[in-house]
């Protein structure tokens, strides 16, 4: 892992797969297109090729991670630790998540109102 500073916050990027580790709360804080363009430099296709790997232990605390879908963009799936709540996104997933469109926001609001 290599440290990358984004918007004053240090995140870790894997030097092999270029996936990104966010400590608890960092992902929500940093999910902006400008930040994603700097931090997420990996190839989307490389990241997608790793989506089948779902049984992962947390690199911070060693507890199992769960595979989740983002609430605003359900097509973006990533891993969240059940212990420390850190998140790992494969290459390209952070950029995709940061490209939240108005349509995505409206879709999320409509889903929330139906419940």
NORMO-V709193 format. One record per residue. N is the residue number from 1. SS is DSSP state (a for helix, b for strand, c for the rest). PHI is phi in whole degrees, 0 to 359 (999 if undefined). Layout:
N,SS,PHI
N,SS,PHI
//
This chain:
1,c,999
2,b,237
3,b,282
4,b,231
5,b,266
6,b,227
7,c,53
8,c,80
9,b,244
10,b,269
11,b,242
12,b,245
13,b,241
14,c,292
15,c,283
16,c,263
17,c,263
18,c,64
19,c,289
20,b,235
21,b,257
22,b,243
23,c,293
24,c,309
25,c,87
26,a,292
27,a,298
28,a,298
29,a,291
30,a,259
31,c,287
32,c,226
33,a,301
34,a,297
35,a,292
36,a,300
37,a,296
38,a,277
39,a,277
40,c,266
41,c,257
42,c,284
43,c,278
44,a,303
45,a,297
46,a,296
47,a,296
48,a,297
49,c,293
50,c,261
51,c,297
52,c,287
53,c,277
54,c,240
55,c,261
56,c,230
57,b,264
58,c,297
59,c,288
60,c,270
61,c,243
62,c,83
63,c,282
64,b,295
65,b,252
66,b,254
67,b,272
68,b,233
69,b,255
70,c,296
71,c,289
72,c,267
73,c,230
74,c,299
75,c,285
76,c,266
77,b,243
78,b,210
79,b,252
80,b,231
81,b,286
82,c,284
83,c,264
84,c,271
85,c,67
86,c,289
87,b,228
88,b,239
89,b,245
90,c,293
91,c,308
92,c,89
93,a,290
94,a,292
95,a,298
96,a,296
97,a,295
98,a,287
99,c,274
100,c,285
101,c,268
102,a,299
103,a,298
104,a,299
105,a,297
106,a,297
107,a,300
108,a,295
109,a,295
110,a,296
111,a,297
112,a,294
113,a,291
114,a,288
115,c,281
//
